[in-house]
Amino acid sequence: MNQNTVLPAIKDDGVYDTATSGAFLGFQPTTMRNARNKGKLAGVKAPAFIKMGSAVRYRGKTLKDWRAQFAEQTKTQAA
């Protein structure tokens, strides 16, 4: 994702489709679909999703929590 990319607004209590969720996390919809099948995204457990009939949705809070695990470190951790 480049510096000019605008992330979609995600509300904790909202539910979002694969394309919107992927854009928020920085992944293509195809990558999100593959992650659902494999259970992994970016080397860690993929975010939980909801099946609504044939539609797949992600809860906003789930997306925010998943992304937060990659928060930038402000200091180099001592070894």
C-alpha positions in Angstrom: 0.0 0.0 0.0 1.5 3.4 -0.9 1.4 6.6 1.1 -1.6 8.0 -0.9 -3.9 5.0 -0.2 -7.1 6.0 1.6 -8.3 3.3 4.0 -12.0 2.7 4.3 -13.7 3.9 7.5 -14.3 0.8 9.6 -16.6 0.9 12.6 -16.3 -1.6 15.5 -19.9 -2.7 15.2 -20.0 -2.8 11.4 -19.7 -5.8 9.1 -17.8 -5.6 5.9 -17.4 -7.5 2.7 -14.1 -9.2 1.6 -13.0 -6.3 -0.7 -13.5 -3.6 2.0 -11.9 -5.8 4.7 -9.0 -6.6 2.4 -8.5 -2.9 1.6 -8.5 -2.0 5.3 -5.9 -4.7 6.0 -3.8 -4.1 2.9 -4.6 -7.3 1.0 -6.4 -8.1 -2.3 -9.7 -9.9 -2.1 -8.1 -13.0 -3.6 -5.6 -13.1 -0.7 -8.4 -12.7 1.8 -10.3 -15.7 0.2 -7.1 -17.8 0.3 -6.6 -16.8 3.9 -10.1 -18.1 4.8 -9.3 -21.4 3.3 -5.8 -21.8 4.7 -6.5 -20.1 8.1 -3.3 -17.9 7.8 -2.8 -14.3 6.6 0.6 -12.7 6.7 2.0 -15.7 8.6 -0.4 -15.5 11.5 -4.0 -16.7 12.2 -6.4 -15.1 9.7 -9.1 -12.8 11.0 -12.4 -14.5 11.9 -15.2 -14.1 9.4 -19.0 -14.6 9.4 -21.0 -16.6 6.8 -24.3 -14.9 6.0 -25.9 -17.3 3.5 -23.4 -17.4 0.7 -21.9 -14.0 1.7 -18.8 -13.6 3.8 -18.4 -10.7 6.2 -15.9 -9.5 8.7 -16.7 -7.6 11.9 -15.0 -4.2 12.2 -13.6 -4.9 15.7 -12.1 -8.2 14.4 -10.3 -6.3 11.6 -9.0 -3.6 13.9 -7.8 -6.1 16.5 -6.1 -8.3 13.8 -4.3 -5.2 12.3 -3.3 -4.0 15.8 -1.0 -6.9 16.3 1.3 -5.4 13.7 1.5 -2.0 15.3 4.7 -0.1 14.8 7.3 -0.3 17.6 8.4 3.1 18.8 11.7 1.8 20.2 14.1 -1.0 19.2 13.6 -3.8 21.7 16.8 -4.8 23.6 18.0 -8.3 22.8 
